[in-house]
Structures are given as structure tokens and as C-alpha cells.
Amino acid sequence: MSRWLQQTAQPQHPDVQILEAFTRVGSYYPVDIATCNQWVTKTGITHPMLRDKEFPQPTTKLSIYGALGLKMKDIIVVDRNLKIVFKQNVVDQFGLNKVLSVLSGLK
């Protein structure tokens, strides 16, 4: 998802700010700072990344995913007033196209 956001969404919508939460390694292990930094460097991601150290128990108020009620591969889009205008589990091109459609409708 990170590469798609950076390579597709950002160039088409340069005024949109991308922020991504990095949650885990594999299926169960919370990610540590060193692993997160290595992954960001390796992939060349330039948008801001947050580390959600509470995952995989995202029910605590300290969890980014818990606070927003998110699951893995969820994308949320908020407008300038911080109102959520899109929230969906995106796993295929159809979902990615829906995200681009929502971004195109933002003013």
C-alpha cells in the first residue's frame, strides 16, 4: 500500500498529505523502531510514518488503529475539516480506484 500511495495517489494529488501507520512484522509481532526505520529506508517511502506499538491489540486508546477503529489494509481519507470521508479495507485495484475517486472529489 505504501508504494501505491507514494507512486500513484501522491503524484495525482500533490496537495494531499499522506500519513501511514506501521503496525507489525508478519502476523503477530509488534514492530520496533529499528525495524520500522529499516523498512522505510529500504522502500524509499517519503511520506510520514507512525509506529503503532500497541498492535496487535488495537483496542487500547493508545493504539492508532484502536482509536480510529481500523483493521489492517484500511485506508481512511479525511477532508480539510478532519471529517472522515472514506474508510474501507482496500485490498485490490477496485478499492484503490475508489480511493482515487474520493481524492479527486476533495477540494
N, C-alpha and C positions, 0 to 999 in steps of 0.2 A: 504494500500500500504506500509506503514511504516514497519509493521511486515514482510511482504513478502520480502521487501528489506533486512531487517536485518537477517531473518531466512533462506532465500533461496539464494539470489544474493550474499550477502557478504561472506558466507562460501565457495561458489563455486568459488568466485573471490576475494580472500583476498587482492589483490593488487589494487582493485578498490575502490576509495573514494566515498562514498555516501553523498550527501548533499540534504536536503529536505526543501521545503518552506511550512510553516504552514500559512494558509491564512484566515480561517474563522471558525466560530462556526455556525452550522446549515446552512441555505441557504444564509443569508444576513449580519450577524453581523461580523464586523472585529474582529479578535482575539486580546485580550490584553495579556500583558506579563505574568501575573499571570496564566491565563487560559492555555497558551502555556506551561508554566513550569509544571503545574499540569498534563497536558496530557502526556508530555514527561516522567515525573516521574512515572505516572500510568502505561504507556505502557512499560517502561523499555528501551526505544529507546536510543541507544548509539551513533548513527551517528549524525553529526551536523544538527541542525535545524535553519532555518532562518524564522523570522516572517515578513510576507508581510502585513504591516499595511494599505496599500493603497487599498487592495481588499475590496469590490467587484467592484471598479472602476479601473481595471488594465490597464488603458490606459495612465496613467501618467508615465513619465520617472523614477519616484521614485519607481514604482512597479516592483518587480521581475518578476511577470507574464507578465506585460506590456512590459518590456524590452526584454523578450525572446519570446513574442508572444504566451504565454501558456494559456491553459484552465485548469479547474480542472481535475485531474487524468492524466494529461500529464506527461510523463516521457521523459527526454532528457538524452542522453548519449553523452559525449564529449570525444575525444581522448586526448592524451598527449599534442597535439598542440592546444587544446581548440577548435577544429573543431567539430561542431555538426554532429554526425554520426547516430543518431537516435532521432526522435522526433515524438511522437504519443500519442494519448489518449488511455490509457490502462485500460480496464475495465473487462477483462476476462482472463482465463488461456491461450488462444491463444496469446493474447497480451503479457502476462508475458513470454511465451516461446520465443517470438520474441526478447524481451529484453535480455534474457539469451543467445540467439544465437548471438546477436550483441556483448555482453560482451565477449563471447568465442572467437570472431574474433579479439578482440583488442590485440595489442602487445605492 
